[in-house]
Amino acid sequence: MGYLPDTPTGYIFGYMNPTEEAAAAVDTARPAGDETPQHGYTGNKEAYLRRLKRIEGQVRGIARMVDEDKYCIDILTQVSAVTKALHAVSLGLVEEHIGHCVVGAASEPDPAARAEAIDAKVKEAADAIGRLLR
């Protein structure tokens, strides 16, 4: 199961289990012989870039509003919209990290290395979530 990252609430799509979804992302997103690191968001990279460019335009609009001495509440409304949009991108990236990186760590063949890899990836996710909540 995944979420569409460029929707306001991240509408749910598909019903793959996380292991199948991560395997599908790895299998389809990397050409044979490509040794560059694969990130969980790679399959949705274009959607993330579109969303970030839209946010960038909103921020430029806010700067223009300040420059034109617009009403402060109108500016704050736009700041709130940008903040929500960035949170949506952040949550999508956290989900991609869990679905790809944590699940990928679980596929480590050596049990000791697997436990260590899972712990490291879960800690990364928890730390990122903590930064989002501050």
Backbone torsions as a table, in degrees:
resi	resn	phi	psi	omega
1	MET	NA	140.2	179.2
2	GLY	-139.6	179.1	-179.8
3	TYR	-126.0	148.1	174.2
4	LEU	-83.7	113.9	-172.0
5	PRO	-71.3	-18.8	-177.0
6	ASP	-102.5	30.6	172.6
7	THR	-115.6	151.6	-174.9
8	PRO	-55.9	-38.8	-177.4
9	THR	-113.9	7.1	178.5
10	GLY	65.7	66.7	-178.1
11	TYR	-56.4	140.8	-177.5
12	ILE	-77.5	140.3	172.1
13	PHE	-138.5	154.6	174.8
14	GLY	69.2	164.1	177.8
15	TYR	-138.2	35.7	173.7
16	MET	-73.9	149.3	172.0
17	ASN	-77.0	160.8	-173.7
18	PRO	-57.5	-35.3	179.9
19	THR	-66.1	-44.7	178.1
20	GLU	-63.7	-40.5	-178.8
21	GLU	-64.3	-44.6	179.5
22	ALA	-64.9	-41.9	178.9
23	ALA	-63.3	-41.3	179.4
24	ALA	-63.7	-40.9	-180.0
25	ALA	-64.9	-42.2	179.8
26	VAL	-68.3	-43.4	-177.0
27	ASP	-65.5	-36.9	-173.7
28	THR	-95.4	-21.6	-172.0
29	ALA	-90.0	-12.6	-174.9
30	ARG	-123.7	123.5	176.3
31	PRO	-65.7	153.8	179.7
32	ALA	-57.7	135.5	178.1
33	GLY	84.3	-4.5	179.2
34	ASP	-79.8	117.6	-176.8
35	GLU	-101.5	6.7	178.7
36	THR	-69.0	148.2	-179.2
37	PRO	-60.0	140.1	178.8
38	GLN	-104.0	125.5	179.0
39	HIS	-101.0	152.6	-177.5
40	GLY	-61.8	-29.1	-177.0
41	TYR	-83.4	-5.9	-173.5
42	THR	-54.0	-39.6	-179.8
43	GLY	-65.4	-23.6	179.9
44	ASN	-113.2	18.4	-174.4
45	LYS	-55.6	-46.4	-178.5
46	GLU	-62.3	-39.6	178.4
47	ALA	-64.7	-41.3	177.8
48	TYR	-64.0	-42.7	179.9
49	LEU	-63.6	-41.5	176.5
50	ARG	-60.2	-44.9	-179.2
51	ARG	-62.9	-43.5	-179.6
52	LEU	-67.5	-35.1	176.8
53	LYS	-67.5	-36.6	176.1
54	ARG	-63.8	-43.2	178.3
55	ILE	-63.5	-41.9	178.0
56	GLU	-57.5	-42.6	177.4
57	GLY	-63.8	-38.4	177.6
58	GLN	-63.4	-40.9	-179.9
59	VAL	-65.3	-41.4	176.3
60	ARG	-61.2	-38.4	177.3
61	GLY	-63.1	-38.8	177.6
62	ILE	-64.2	-43.5	178.5
63	ALA	-60.6	-40.9	178.2
64	ARG	-63.7	-40.2	178.3
65	MET	-61.2	-42.2	178.3
66	VAL	-64.6	-45.6	180.0
67	ASP	-59.5	-34.7	-178.4
68	GLU	-91.3	10.6	178.0
69	ASP	55.0	45.9	178.0
70	LYS	-72.4	164.9	-178.5
71	TYR	-61.1	134.2	-173.0
72	CYS	-59.2	-38.1	-179.5
73	ILE	-66.8	-35.3	176.5
74	ASP	-64.6	-39.4	177.8
75	ILE	-65.9	-45.2	179.4
76	LEU	-61.7	-35.0	177.1
77	THR	-62.2	-42.0	179.2
78	GLN	-70.1	-37.7	176.0
79	VAL	-61.0	-41.9	178.2
80	SER	-61.4	-41.6	179.2
81	ALA	-63.2	-42.4	178.6
82	VAL	-65.2	-42.1	179.4
83	THR	-60.1	-45.1	178.6
84	LYS	-63.5	-40.6	179.8
85	ALA	-64.0	-41.6	177.6
86	LEU	-66.1	-37.5	176.9
87	HIS	-63.2	-39.3	178.6
88	ALA	-62.9	-42.3	176.6
89	VAL	-63.0	-45.3	-179.2
90	SER	-59.7	-46.1	180.0
91	LEU	-64.1	-37.9	175.9
92	GLY	-61.6	-42.2	179.3
93	LEU	-67.1	-38.1	176.7
94	VAL	-62.7	-44.4	178.9
95	GLU	-62.3	-42.3	178.4
96	GLU	-61.7	-40.4	179.4
97	HIS	-61.4	-47.0	-179.1
98	ILE	-65.7	-45.9	-176.9
99	GLY	-68.7	-27.1	-177.0
100	HIS	-106.6	-57.0	-172.6
101	CYS	-72.8	-45.6	179.8
102	VAL	-68.5	-45.3	178.3
103	VAL	-63.8	-37.4	176.8
104	GLY	-63.0	-39.2	177.6
105	ALA	-63.7	-31.8	180.0
106	ALA	-69.8	-14.5	-179.9
107	SER	-91.0	1.5	176.6
108	GLU	-59.0	126.8	-175.0
109	PRO	-68.4	-35.7	-178.5
110	ASP	-80.1	121.7	-175.8
111	PRO	-56.5	-41.7	-179.2
112	ALA	-67.6	-44.8	178.6
113	ALA	-65.6	-36.4	178.8
114	ARG	-61.8	-48.1	-179.7
115	ALA	-60.9	-42.8	179.5
116	GLU	-65.4	-42.9	-179.6
117	ALA	-65.3	-42.7	178.8
118	ILE	-62.8	-46.4	179.5
119	ASP	-57.7	-43.2	-179.0
120	ALA	-64.2	-44.3	-178.7
121	LYS	-69.8	-37.6	177.2
122	VAL	-66.2	-40.3	177.7
123	LYS	-62.8	-42.1	176.3
124	GLU	-56.8	-46.0	-179.7
125	ALA	-63.8	-45.1	-179.5
126	ALA	-62.9	-41.6	178.2
127	ASP	-63.5	-42.2	179.0
128	ALA	-63.8	-42.6	178.3
129	ILE	-63.3	-41.0	177.5
130	GLY	-60.0	-41.6	177.8
131	ARG	-64.8	-35.8	179.2
132	LEU	-67.1	-31.3	-176.1
133	LEU	-85.8	-9.9	-179.9
134	ARG	-78.2	NA	NA
